[in-house]
Amino acid sequence: MQEFLKFFDWYTNYFIEIKTSPENLIDPKNLKGIDKLGTISSNGLHDAWHLKSKMEEDDLKRHLFYILTSETNIDPKTEMTLTKGIDGGPLKML
């Protein structure tokens, strides 16, 4: 049964580029609520983030905009670029 459930463990890779002044950059792991979107990591400068999420792109973008607007000085409309990558999961190597 567990093997069957792993089949549904799909996610999408999202790449987030932050183009703001260095003093506005923040480690995304410190943002309240971002862990609800998926698994996030960033580079050392915190201007490039990688998010593995099970959310649809429109929902993810809406939640991410809200988090950035309420938790940071980053304007997601002008200082953020969200790029959808490839899907992943148990069959991604096929």
N, C-alpha and C positions, 0 to 999 in steps of 0.2 A: 504494500500500500504506500509506503514512504517513497518508493521509486516513482510511483504514479504521481504523487504530489510534487515531486521535484520537477516534473514536466511543466508545471505551472509557475515555476520560479523564474519568470522572464523579467528582464529589466531593459532599460534603454540608457545608453551612455549620453550624457549631456555635457557640453563643454561651455563654460561661462568665462568670457573675457571681460575684465573690469578695466575701463579706461578712465581713471580719475587721478587726482593729485595723490602723491605718495602718502600724505598724512591722512587721507580718507580710506586707504586700504586697510582691510581687516581680515583676520583669519576667519574663514566662514564657519569653522567649528565653534566659534564663540557666539554665533548668532542664535538667539532664542527661536526655537521652532524649526530650524533648518534640518535637524535630524529627522523630522517627520516626513521630509521630502525624499529621503534616501540616504545613501552613503556618500559623503562628500570628502574631498581632499583638495589640496591646493599646492601650488609651487611655493618656493621660499619667499617670493615677493608678495604673494597673495593677490596677484593680478590675473591669474589663470586658475580656474577651478574645474574639477571633474566631479560630476554627480551621477551616480548610478541610481536610477529611480524606476519605480513601477508605474509612475503617474503618466498620464497622457500629456503631451507637450503643452496644450493650452492651459490645463489645470496647473501644471508645474510653473509655467510662466506667470500665471496670476498669483499664485502663492509666493513665488520668489520676488515678484514686484512688491507685494505687500511687506514681506520681511525686510527687503532692502530699504524701502521707504520708511518703515517704522523703526528700524534698528540702526541705520547708518546714515551718513551724509551722501551716499551714492545715489544719483538719480538714475534709476533703471531704464528710463526712456532714452537717455542720451549717453550714459556711461557704462552700459552693459550690453554685451552681445551674447545671445544664447544660440548655440548650435547643437542640433540633434545629431548624435553619432549613430553608430550601428547598434542594433539590438543584441543582447547577450542572453545567456541562459545555458541550459544543459545541452542543447543541440548546436551551439554556436560554432563548434569545430567541424560540423558536417558540411 
